[in-house]
């Protein structure tokens, strides 16, 4: 289950960001692409275990699944493949590149501070 190593990497990002901002971690928001190779449920479970052993055991883990989107090199149309049929519905070309849905991102942290901030890791 490679989600455990992914969760550890994400958690290191969370800890680094929290070290820069005093406060209590309330929630983290992640985007998991449909073609990222990560299983959202397994990732959420692994992150929950790490959170439970941290200074923020009650932090919520919010995961948004991002669908795969492709752009056709032949005609330039962006499309969402159905059932992973990667052929452009406009021109029939199989020459397409992914533009969304292939990565895993930590999008933001909800942190309780005196002035109730939300931070986006960069």
N, C-alpha and C positions, 0 to 999 in steps of 0.2 A: 504494500500500500504506500505509494509515493506521496500521498496526501499528507502523511506525517512530516516528511521533510519539507514539503511546501508550507505546511502550517508553521513549522519552526522558523523558516525564512520570513514568513509574514510576521510572526511574533517578534522577531528581532527588529523588524521595521517599526512595529508598534512600540516596543520598548525604547528604541532610539528617539522616536518622535515624542514619547511621553517624558523622556529625560530633558527635552527642550522646553516643555510646557508643564508648569506645576498644575496639578489638579487630579481629578479622579476620572478614569476612563469609564464612560457610560456605555459606549457602543462603537463598533467598527463596521464600516460598509465596504463590501468587496464586490467586484464584478468577476464572474467566472464565465469565460467564453465557452460556447457549446463545443468548439473544436480545440479547447485548451488542453485537453487530456486529463483535467482534474474533475473528480466527482464531488459536486457541491455538498452532498450529505456527509461524505467521509471527511471532507475538509472542515465542515462545521463541527463535526464530532471531535476531530483532532485539536482544533482551535479552542473548543470548550474545555478540553482536558488541560491545555496550556494555561488558559485563563484561570481555571480552578486552582492552579498552583502558583498564581501570581498575586500581585497586590490588588488586582481588579477581578476577583472571582465572579462578580455579578455582571460583568460587561456583556452586553448583547452582541451577538454576531449576526449581521444582516447580510445575506448573500443574494445578489441579483444575477440571474442567468442571462447572458448576452447571446442572442442568436447569431448564427453565422451569416455574414453578408459578403457577397462577392462583387467584383466589378469586372465586366467583360473587356478584354484588351482589344477585341475586334470592333465593337460598336460603342463601348463606353458606358453601357447600361449597368446600373447597380441592381442586384437581385438577391433574394434570399432563397437559396436552393431548398427544394422540397425533397425530403428523404435522401439527402446528400447526393442528389443528382446535380452534378456541378456543371451542367451545360446551360448556356445563356438562353433564356426563354424567348428573347427577341430575335436573335440571329442564328442560334444553334451552335455557336462556337463553344469549344471546350477549353479555350484559352482564357482563363479568368484567374484573378488574384483575390485573396481574402482581404477585406478592409476592416472587418470587425468580427469578434467572436472567436479569436484564437488565443487570447491572452488571459491572464489572471492578474487583477489589479486590486491593491488596497486603495480605495477611493477616498475615504475620509474617516476621521475619528471624531466621535462626539465626546467632548471633555467638559466636565463640570469644573468651572473655576469661579472665582469671585464675580467675573463678568460674563459667565456662561458662554464660552467660545466653542466653535467647531473648527477643527483643523483639518486641512487637506495635505497629506504627505506629498512632497515633491522630490 
